[in-house]
Amino acid sequence: MFNGFDGFIEPWVGGKPPNVTSNNLAFVLGNGEFDVWVANNRGTAYSRNHTRLNPNTEFWDYSFADMGKYDVPAMVNYVIDKTEYDKIVYIGFSRGTEQIFIQLAENPSFADKLYLNINLAPIAFRGSPKGISGLVPSSRPAFLAQASYVGPIPPFLAEFDAGLTLFCSIPILKQICIEVYSKYFGPDRPMIDEGRFQVLTSLIDATSNKDNLHTRQAVYYDQIRKFDYGNKMNLELYGSDEPPKYPFENIPTYNLVLISGQNDYLATPENVQKLRNILNGTALVDYMIPYSKWSHTDFIFGNQAYKYSHSVIVKIMRDYFSQQSG
């Protein structure tokens, strides 16, 4: 909803919806007659309250696996209940793909609640990431040693965002920020609007330390596994020294849509191929963005996101519903 200044719900003309080519996917869908529900992960500025857990301590004892197991079905069921539709379309990006994959790996029948399961920059494997993320230590002793801290990352979000935004607003330092950004997600300078870059830095939000560590564990083990608590607790919880793999082969493919990029440093082409290889069937749609520099965050920050991504998503949805009604 924040990629550029063209995010508006526009009036219909002559009884027809407007032809919106926004780089903001929510507004493309909203103007295209779709009912749009925007989810938020735990720990963000929009999701820090809880009915019983202390928001300063035990609230933060979660990772993306918990969000996949509990939060995804809670949100999907909520939308279904409110709209009174039997099914909805799920669109997940990056972390959102991990969450739906975890849900479907352990509960394949959940796919029956989705017309389409659309995954942008899909992640089920994280081995051998490229760029800066590949340099972050992911040894087992390292991430086990840091598990004692139960809290947010970064711990002082407002101060972090303000400091980073100020730093990246200085012209000569902005180039350093953009270079680091490129080396983390995949270099694609033509897709970056340098005039708005400090807006992106101000939007960085928090997650839990456990979530961060689980991501590093996923890099260490390649295929995403359950959280590694160390041998003793693993034995108690899982019956083995190492955490078990999520059975991604159980993910239904009849409504599965994969949309990936060739220059993605996190959902790398190699890791997306590992997902294809483990599935028991071929995805309904498996689309590779036909632009060689397309990186991980171009889906949400790219200044040609409509051309390469959003227009494709709308076409996939319209084609699907056209076939269903026909």
C-alpha positions as CSV (number, residue, x, y, z in Angstrom):
1,M,0.0,0.0,0.0
2,F,3.0,2.3,0.2
3,N,4.8,1.9,-3.2
4,G,4.5,5.3,-4.7
5,F,2.0,8.0,-4.7
6,D,-0.7,6.4,-6.8
7,G,-2.5,4.6,-4.1
8,F,-6.2,5.7,-4.3
9,I,-9.6,4.2,-4.7
10,E,-10.8,5.9,-7.8
11,P,-14.4,6.6,-9.0
12,W,-16.0,4.4,-11.6
13,V,-16.7,5.9,-15.1
14,G,-19.7,5.0,-17.1
15,G,-20.6,2.1,-14.8
16,K,-17.1,0.5,-15.2
17,P,-14.2,0.3,-12.8
18,P,-11.2,2.4,-13.4
19,N,-8.2,1.0,-15.2
20,V,-5.7,1.4,-12.4
21,T,-2.0,0.6,-13.0
22,S,-0.8,1.4,-9.5
23,N,2.4,-0.1,-8.1
24,N,0.5,-0.7,-4.9
25,L,-1.1,-4.1,-5.2
26,A,-3.9,-3.5,-2.7
27,F,-5.2,-0.5,-4.7
28,V,-4.9,-2.4,-8.0
29,L,-7.1,-5.1,-6.5
30,G,-9.4,-2.7,-4.7
31,N,-10.1,-0.7,-7.8
32,G,-10.5,-3.9,-9.8
33,E,-13.6,-4.9,-7.8
34,F,-11.9,-7.2,-5.4
35,D,-12.6,-7.1,-1.6
36,V,-9.1,-6.6,-0.1
37,W,-8.2,-7.6,3.5
38,V,-4.7,-6.7,4.6
39,A,-3.0,-8.8,7.2
40,N,-0.3,-7.9,9.7
41,N,2.2,-10.2,11.3
42,R,2.7,-10.3,15.0
43,G,5.2,-7.8,16.5
44,T,4.5,-5.1,14.0
45,A,3.4,-1.7,15.1
46,Y,-0.2,-2.8,14.2
47,S,-0.1,-6.1,16.2
48,R,1.3,-5.7,19.7
49,N,-1.7,-6.3,21.9
50,H,-2.7,-9.6,23.4
51,T,-5.6,-10.7,25.5
52,R,-3.5,-12.5,28.0
53,L,0.3,-12.4,27.2
54,N,2.5,-9.7,28.5
55,P,3.4,-7.5,25.5
56,N,6.9,-6.9,27.0
57,T,7.9,-10.5,27.6
58,E,6.2,-13.8,26.7
59,F,4.3,-12.1,23.8
60,W,7.6,-12.3,21.8
61,D,8.0,-16.1,22.2
62,Y,7.0,-16.8,18.6
63,S,8.4,-17.3,15.1
64,F,6.9,-17.5,11.6
65,A,6.0,-21.1,12.4
66,D,3.5,-20.0,15.0
67,M,2.1,-17.5,12.6
68,G,1.7,-20.2,10.1
69,K,0.1,-22.6,12.5
70,Y,-2.2,-20.2,14.3
71,D,-2.4,-16.7,12.7
72,V,-3.0,-17.7,9.1
73,P,-6.1,-19.8,9.8
74,A,-7.3,-17.3,12.3
75,M,-7.2,-14.5,9.7
76,V,-8.5,-16.6,6.8
77,N,-11.4,-17.9,8.9
78,Y,-12.1,-14.4,10.1
79,V,-12.5,-13.1,6.5
80,I,-14.6,-16.0,5.5
81,D,-16.9,-15.5,8.5
82,K,-17.2,-11.8,7.8
83,T,-17.8,-12.0,4.1
84,E,-19.8,-15.2,4.2
85,Y,-17.9,-16.6,1.2
86,D,-16.8,-20.3,1.4
87,K,-13.3,-19.5,0.1
88,I,-11.0,-16.6,-0.5
89,V,-7.8,-15.9,-2.5
90,Y,-4.6,-15.8,-0.4
91,I,-1.7,-13.7,-1.6
92,G,1.5,-14.1,0.5
93,F,4.8,-12.4,0.0
94,S,8.1,-13.8,1.3
95,R,7.4,-14.4,5.0
96,G,3.7,-14.8,4.1
97,T,4.6,-17.7,1.8
98,E,6.5,-19.5,4.6
99,Q,3.5,-19.2,6.8
100,I,0.9,-20.6,4.4
101,F,3.4,-23.4,3.4
102,I,3.8,-24.4,7.1
103,Q,0.0,-24.4,7.6
104,L,-0.6,-26.5,4.4
105,A,2.3,-28.9,5.1
106,E,0.7,-30.0,8.4
107,N,-3.0,-29.4,7.4
108,P,-3.4,-29.9,3.6
109,S,-7.2,-29.7,3.8
110,F,-6.8,-26.0,4.6
111,A,-6.3,-25.4,0.9
112,D,-10.0,-26.1,0.4
113,K,-10.6,-22.7,2.0
114,L,-8.7,-21.0,-0.8
115,Y,-9.7,-20.4,-4.4
116,L,-6.1,-19.6,-5.2
117,N,-3.0,-19.8,-3.0
118,I,-0.7,-17.1,-4.6
119,N,2.9,-16.9,-3.4
120,L,5.2,-14.1,-4.4
121,A,8.9,-14.8,-3.8
122,P,8.1,-18.3,-2.3
123,I,10.2,-19.6,0.5
124,A,10.3,-23.2,1.8
125,F,14.1,-23.6,1.4
126,R,16.7,-21.1,2.5
127,G,20.0,-22.8,2.0
128,S,22.9,-20.9,0.4
129,P,21.3,-17.4,0.3
130,K,23.1,-14.9,-1.8
131,G,24.6,-11.5,-0.9
132,I,24.8,-10.1,2.6
133,S,22.3,-12.6,4.2
134,G,24.7,-15.4,3.2
135,L,27.4,-13.8,5.4
136,V,25.3,-13.8,8.6
137,P,26.6,-16.6,10.9
138,S,24.1,-19.4,11.0
139,S,26.0,-22.1,13.0
140,R,24.0,-24.1,15.5
141,P,25.9,-23.0,18.6
142,A,25.5,-19.3,17.5
143,F,21.8,-19.3,17.2
144,L,21.2,-21.5,20.3
145,A,23.4,-19.2,22.4
146,Q,21.2,-16.2,21.4
147,A,17.8,-17.9,22.2
148,S,17.7,-16.6,25.8
149,Y,16.6,-13.1,24.7
150,V,12.8,-13.0,24.4
151,G,11.9,-9.7,22.9
152,P,11.7,-7.6,19.7
153,I,14.2,-7.1,17.0
154,P,15.1,-4.2,16.8
155,P,14.3,-3.5,20.5
156,F,13.9,0.2,20.0
157,L,11.9,0.4,16.7
158,A,11.1,4.1,16.6
159,E,14.7,5.2,17.4
160,F,16.0,2.7,14.9
161,D,13.8,3.8,12.0
162,A,14.4,7.5,12.8
163,G,18.2,7.1,12.9
164,L,18.3,4.9,9.8
165,T,16.0,7.3,7.9
166,L,18.1,10.3,8.8
167,F,21.3,8.5,7.9
168,C,20.0,7.4,4.5
169,S,18.6,10.9,3.7
170,I,22.1,12.3,3.5
171,P,22.9,12.2,-0.3
172,I,26.4,10.6,0.0
173,L,25.2,8.1,2.6
174,K,22.1,7.3,0.7
175,Q,24.2,5.5,-1.9
176,I,25.7,3.4,0.8
177,C,22.2,2.5,2.1
178,I,21.0,1.6,-1.4
179,E,24.1,-0.6,-2.0
180,V,23.5,-2.5,1.2
181,Y,19.8,-2.9,0.4
182,S,20.8,-4.2,-3.1
183,K,23.3,-6.6,-1.7
184,Y,20.7,-8.0,0.7
185,F,17.6,-8.5,-1.5
186,G,19.2,-8.6,-5.0
187,P,20.6,-5.6,-7.0
188,D,18.1,-3.9,-9.2
189,R,18.9,-0.2,-9.3
190,P,16.4,0.6,-12.1
191,M,13.5,-0.4,-9.9
192,I,14.5,1.8,-6.9
193,D,13.0,5.3,-6.7
194,E,15.9,7.0,-4.9
195,G,13.7,10.0,-4.2
196,R,11.5,7.8,-2.0
197,F,14.2,5.5,-0.5
198,Q,14.1,7.1,2.9
199,V,10.3,6.4,3.0
200,L,11.2,2.7,2.8
201,T,13.7,2.9,5.6
202,S,11.1,4.6,7.8
203,L,8.7,1.6,7.3
204,I,11.0,-1.1,8.7
205,D,9.0,-2.9,11.4
206,A,9.8,-5.3,14.2
207,T,9.7,-9.0,14.7
208,S,10.7,-11.3,17.5
209,N,14.2,-12.5,18.3
210,K,12.9,-16.0,18.0
211,D,11.6,-15.3,14.5
212,N,15.0,-14.0,13.5
213,L,16.7,-17.0,14.9
214,H,14.3,-19.4,13.2
215,T,15.2,-17.8,9.9
216,R,18.9,-18.3,10.6
217,Q,18.1,-21.9,11.5
218,A,16.3,-22.3,8.2
219,V,19.5,-21.2,6.4
220,Y,21.5,-23.6,8.4
221,Y,19.2,-26.6,7.7
222,D,18.2,-25.5,4.2
223,Q,14.7,-26.9,4.3
224,I,12.6,-25.1,6.9
225,R,12.3,-27.2,10.1
226,K,10.6,-26.7,13.4
227,F,12.3,-24.5,15.9
228,D,15.6,-25.9,17.2
229,Y,15.7,-25.6,21.0
230,G,18.8,-27.7,21.4
231,N,19.1,-31.5,21.8
232,K,17.5,-31.8,25.2
233,M,14.3,-29.9,24.5
234,N,14.1,-31.2,21.0
235,L,14.1,-34.7,22.4
236,E,11.2,-33.8,24.7
237,L,9.2,-32.0,22.0
238,Y,10.0,-33.9,18.8
239,G,11.6,-37.2,19.9
240,S,14.9,-36.5,18.1
241,D,18.0,-34.4,18.7
242,E,17.3,-32.3,15.6
243,P,14.0,-30.6,14.8
244,P,11.9,-32.3,12.1
245,K,11.5,-30.9,8.6
246,Y,8.1,-29.5,7.6
247,P,6.6,-32.0,5.1
248,F,6.2,-29.5,2.2
249,E,5.5,-32.4,-0.1
250,N,2.0,-32.3,1.4
251,I,1.2,-28.8,0.0
252,P,-1.7,-29.2,-2.4
253,T,-0.9,-28.0,-5.9
254,Y,-4.3,-27.7,-7.5
255,N,-4.7,-24.1,-6.5
256,L,-1.0,-23.2,-5.9
257,V,0.5,-20.2,-7.7
258,L,4.2,-19.5,-7.6
259,I,5.6,-16.2,-8.8
260,S,9.4,-15.8,-8.5
261,G,12.3,-13.7,-9.7
262,Q,15.6,-14.5,-11.4
263,N,17.7,-12.1,-9.2
264,D,16.1,-12.8,-5.8
265,Y,18.8,-13.2,-3.1
266,L,16.4,-14.7,-0.5
267,A,13.9,-16.7,-2.5
268,T,16.7,-17.7,-4.9
269,P,15.9,-19.6,-8.1
270,E,17.8,-22.6,-6.7
271,N,15.6,-22.6,-3.6
272,V,12.4,-22.2,-5.5
273,Q,13.5,-25.1,-7.6
274,K,13.9,-27.2,-4.5
275,L,10.3,-26.4,-3.6
276,R,9.1,-27.5,-7.1
277,N,11.1,-30.7,-6.7
278,I,9.6,-31.7,-3.4
279,L,5.9,-31.0,-4.4
280,N,3.8,-34.0,-5.3
281,G,2.5,-32.4,-8.5
282,T,2.9,-29.3,-10.6
283,A,1.7,-26.0,-9.4
284,L,-1.4,-24.6,-11.1
285,V,0.6,-21.6,-12.1
286,D,4.4,-21.3,-11.9
287,Y,5.4,-18.0,-13.3
288,M,9.0,-16.5,-13.5
289,I,9.1,-12.7,-13.9
290,P,10.5,-12.1,-17.4
291,Y,13.0,-9.5,-16.2
292,S,16.5,-10.7,-15.3
293,K,17.1,-8.2,-12.5
294,W,13.9,-8.8,-10.6
295,S,14.8,-9.0,-6.9
296,H,13.1,-10.0,-3.7
297,T,11.5,-6.7,-2.8
298,D,10.6,-5.5,-6.3
299,F,7.1,-7.1,-5.7
300,I,6.4,-4.4,-3.0
301,F,8.9,-1.6,-3.7
302,G,9.7,-1.8,-7.5
303,N,8.7,1.2,-9.6
304,Q,7.5,-1.1,-12.3
305,A,5.7,-3.5,-10.0
306,Y,2.4,-3.2,-11.8
307,K,3.9,-4.1,-15.2
308,Y,5.9,-7.2,-14.1
309,S,3.9,-8.4,-11.1
310,H,0.5,-6.9,-10.2
311,S,-0.9,-7.1,-13.7
312,V,0.0,-10.8,-13.8
313,I,-1.7,-11.4,-10.5
314,V,-4.9,-9.8,-11.6
315,K,-4.8,-11.8,-14.9
316,I,-4.3,-15.1,-13.1
317,M,-7.2,-14.3,-10.8
318,R,-9.5,-13.1,-13.6
319,D,-8.7,-16.1,-15.8
320,Y,-9.3,-18.5,-12.9
321,F,-12.8,-17.0,-12.0
322,S,-13.7,-16.8,-15.7
323,Q,-13.0,-20.5,-16.1
324,Q,-15.0,-21.3,-12.9
325,S,-18.0,-19.3,-14.1
326,G,-17.7,-20.7,-17.6
